[in-house]
Amino acid sequence: MSIFDAIKKSVLEQFTTSVSVEMILMSLAVSFVISLFIIFIYKKSFSGVVYNKSAVLTISLLAMVTSMVIRTINSNLALSLGMVGALSIVRFRTAIKEPIDTAFLFWAIVAGIMSGAGLYFIAIIGSLALGLLYYILYLLDIKAKSQYLLVVVYKGEVNDKVNELLNNLPKKKIKSKSINGSNVYEVTLEVEYSPTIDELMNNLQKIDGVRNVNMVTYTNDYGL
């Protein structure tokens, strides 16, 4: 037997498994169950601005479609090559706003691949472990103090009084400071919320010359 024949035989042996309806349904069922767990973790840890229902449906559909594709191409070499060629011409240009959404979509694809390959036990155990570890990290991150923006608008005549109160903040970071033509200051600081913040805002409002004192929540570069 020549080297070419040996390579050909070894390659063809990887595609001798026939596809049955039971195998496809089993792969779809396992990938669907895993996708429900992924969606559960996604909902529990969602911290975005607007909840998108289509993202949840995409996770489930992507896992099942991937499992069906993998199960199909495992049975036939020509079909697998044709499927790779067909998928290579597809261009996905949907913008994903949250980086964590990309991770969940990739998780669904991996779960679909393992389910389609018949690695049901590994797919289930791996997804459970991954979801548990991720949720633990999420809970540890929740314990961090929430970040807020403190916006103070006041006249320039009371600048010293305002700065005296603001300097009492334990942790602060100036995000912006502007002065308009009417000598009106607008200062935005990044602060951590605590009971002393409410007292500080009340003291600022008592200063004659302070126009507005507002606190708003926001998401910084680290998602805190």
C-alpha positions as CSV (number, residue, x, y, z in Angstrom):
1,M,0.0,0.0,0.0
2,S,1.4,3.4,-1.0
3,I,1.6,6.4,1.3
4,F,-1.2,8.1,-0.6
5,D,-3.5,5.1,-0.2
6,A,-2.7,5.0,3.6
7,I,-3.5,8.7,4.0
8,K,-6.7,8.3,1.9
9,K,-7.8,5.3,4.0
10,S,-7.1,7.1,7.3
11,V,-9.0,10.1,6.2
12,L,-12.0,8.2,5.0
13,E,-12.2,6.2,8.2
14,Q,-13.1,9.4,10.0
15,F,-16.3,9.8,7.9
16,T,-17.7,6.3,8.2
17,T,-20.4,7.2,10.7
18,S,-23.9,7.3,9.3
19,V,-26.3,9.9,10.3
20,S,-29.7,8.9,11.7
21,V,-32.7,10.9,12.8
22,E,-32.2,9.7,16.4
23,M,-28.6,11.1,16.4
24,I,-29.6,14.4,15.1
25,L,-32.5,14.8,17.5
26,M,-30.2,13.8,20.4
27,S,-27.6,16.4,19.4
28,L,-30.4,19.1,19.0
29,A,-31.9,18.2,22.4
30,V,-28.5,18.4,24.3
31,S,-27.5,21.6,22.6
32,F,-31.0,23.1,23.4
33,V,-30.7,22.2,27.1
34,I,-27.2,23.6,27.3
35,S,-28.4,26.8,25.5
36,L,-31.1,27.2,28.1
37,F,-28.5,27.1,30.8
38,I,-26.4,29.6,28.9
39,I,-29.4,31.9,28.6
40,F,-30.1,31.5,32.4
41,I,-26.5,32.7,33.2
42,Y,-26.8,35.5,30.6
43,K,-30.0,36.8,32.2
44,K,-28.7,36.5,35.7
45,S,-25.5,38.5,34.9
46,F,-27.0,41.0,32.4
47,S,-25.9,44.5,33.3
48,G,-26.5,46.3,30.0
49,V,-28.7,49.3,29.4
50,V,-31.4,47.6,27.2
51,Y,-32.2,43.9,27.3
52,N,-32.3,42.5,23.8
53,K,-34.6,39.5,23.4
54,S,-33.1,38.6,20.0
55,A,-29.7,38.0,21.7
56,V,-31.2,35.3,23.8
57,L,-32.9,33.7,20.8
58,T,-29.6,33.9,18.9
59,I,-27.8,31.9,21.7
60,S,-30.3,29.0,21.5
61,L,-30.5,29.0,17.7
62,L,-26.8,29.2,17.2
63,A,-26.1,26.2,19.6
64,M,-28.7,24.0,17.8
65,V,-27.7,25.0,14.3
66,T,-24.0,24.4,15.1
67,S,-24.8,20.9,16.5
68,M,-26.7,20.0,13.4
69,V,-24.0,21.1,11.1
70,I,-21.3,19.3,13.0
71,R,-23.4,16.1,13.2
72,T,-24.0,16.3,9.4
73,I,-20.4,16.9,8.2
74,N,-19.1,14.1,10.5
75,S,-20.7,11.5,8.2
76,N,-19.5,12.5,4.7
77,L,-16.1,14.0,3.5
78,A,-17.6,15.6,0.4
79,L,-20.4,17.1,2.4
80,S,-18.0,18.5,5.0
81,L,-15.9,20.1,2.3
82,G,-19.0,21.6,0.6
83,M,-20.2,22.9,3.9
84,V,-16.9,24.6,4.7
85,G,-16.9,26.2,1.2
86,A,-20.5,27.4,1.6
87,L,-19.8,28.9,5.1
88,S,-16.7,30.6,3.9
89,I,-18.6,32.9,1.6
90,V,-20.9,34.1,4.4
91,R,-20.0,37.5,6.0
92,F,-21.4,38.3,9.4
93,R,-21.4,42.1,9.9
94,T,-23.7,42.4,12.9
95,A,-22.2,44.8,15.4
96,I,-22.1,43.5,19.0
97,K,-22.1,46.3,21.5
98,E,-21.2,44.4,24.6
99,P,-18.0,42.3,24.5
100,I,-19.5,39.8,26.9
101,D,-22.2,39.0,24.4
102,T,-19.5,37.8,22.0
103,A,-18.3,35.4,24.7
104,F,-21.8,34.0,25.2
105,L,-22.2,33.5,21.5
106,F,-18.9,31.7,21.3
107,W,-19.9,29.6,24.3
108,A,-23.1,28.6,22.4
109,I,-21.0,27.6,19.3
110,V,-18.6,25.5,21.4
111,A,-21.6,23.7,23.1
112,G,-23.1,23.1,19.7
113,I,-19.8,21.6,18.4
114,M,-19.4,19.2,21.3
115,S,-23.1,18.2,21.1
116,G,-22.8,17.6,17.3
117,A,-19.7,15.5,17.8
118,G,-21.5,13.3,20.3
119,L,-19.5,14.5,23.3
120,Y,-22.7,15.0,25.4
121,F,-21.2,14.3,28.8
122,I,-18.3,16.7,28.2
123,A,-20.6,19.3,26.8
124,I,-22.9,19.3,29.8
125,I,-20.2,19.1,32.5
126,G,-18.1,21.7,30.8
127,S,-20.9,24.1,30.4
128,L,-22.0,23.7,34.0
129,A,-18.5,24.3,35.3
130,L,-18.0,27.3,33.0
131,G,-21.3,28.8,34.0
132,L,-20.7,28.3,37.7
133,L,-17.2,29.9,37.5
134,Y,-18.4,32.8,35.5
135,Y,-21.3,33.5,37.9
136,I,-18.9,33.4,40.9
137,L,-16.7,36.0,39.2
138,Y,-19.8,38.1,38.4
139,L,-20.9,38.0,42.1
140,L,-17.4,39.0,43.3
141,D,-17.5,41.9,40.9
142,I,-21.0,43.0,42.2
143,K,-19.5,43.5,45.6
144,A,-17.4,46.4,44.4
145,K,-18.9,49.8,45.1
146,S,-21.0,51.4,42.4
147,Q,-19.4,54.2,40.4
148,Y,-21.4,57.5,39.9
149,L,-20.9,60.9,38.4
150,L,-21.4,63.9,40.6
151,V,-22.3,67.0,38.6
152,V,-22.1,70.4,40.4
153,V,-23.1,73.7,38.7
154,Y,-22.2,76.8,40.6
155,K,-21.2,80.4,40.3
156,G,-17.5,81.3,40.3
157,E,-17.9,83.4,43.5
158,V,-18.4,80.3,45.6
159,N,-15.7,78.2,44.0
160,D,-13.6,78.1,47.2
161,K,-16.6,76.9,49.3
162,V,-17.5,74.2,46.8
163,N,-13.9,72.9,46.5
164,E,-13.6,72.8,50.3
165,L,-16.6,70.4,50.5
166,L,-15.5,68.4,47.4
167,N,-12.0,67.9,48.9
168,N,-13.6,65.9,51.8
169,L,-14.6,63.1,49.4
170,P,-12.4,60.1,50.1
171,K,-12.2,58.8,46.5
172,K,-12.9,61.1,43.6
173,K,-11.6,61.7,40.1
174,I,-12.4,64.8,38.0
175,K,-13.9,63.8,34.7
176,S,-14.5,67.3,33.4
177,K,-14.6,70.9,34.4
178,S,-15.9,73.8,32.3
179,I,-16.5,77.6,32.7
180,N,-18.9,79.5,30.5
181,G,-19.0,83.3,29.8
182,S,-21.2,84.0,32.7
183,N,-18.6,82.7,35.1
184,V,-20.6,79.6,35.9
185,Y,-18.6,76.5,36.7
186,E,-19.7,72.9,35.9
187,V,-17.6,70.1,37.5
188,T,-18.1,66.4,37.0
189,L,-16.4,64.0,39.3
190,E,-16.3,60.2,39.4
191,V,-17.2,59.1,43.0
192,E,-18.1,55.9,44.9
193,Y,-21.5,56.1,46.5
194,S,-21.7,56.1,50.3
195,P,-24.0,57.6,52.9
196,T,-21.7,60.6,53.2
197,I,-22.5,61.5,49.5
198,D,-26.1,62.4,50.4
199,E,-24.9,64.7,53.2
200,L,-22.4,66.3,50.9
201,M,-25.1,67.0,48.3
202,N,-27.3,68.6,50.9
203,N,-24.4,70.8,52.1
204,L,-23.6,71.9,48.5
205,Q,-27.3,72.8,47.9
206,K,-27.2,75.1,51.0
207,I,-24.4,77.2,49.5
208,D,-25.8,80.4,47.9
209,G,-24.6,80.3,44.4
210,V,-24.8,76.6,43.7
211,R,-27.4,76.1,41.0
212,N,-27.6,72.3,40.6
213,V,-26.2,69.2,42.2
214,N,-26.9,65.9,40.4
215,M,-25.7,62.3,40.7
216,V,-26.0,59.9,37.8
217,T,-24.9,56.4,37.3
218,Y,-22.8,55.3,34.3
219,T,-20.6,52.5,33.0
220,N,-16.9,53.1,32.8
221,D,-14.3,51.4,30.6
222,Y,-14.2,48.4,33.0
223,G,-17.9,47.8,33.2
224,L,-18.2,48.7,36.9
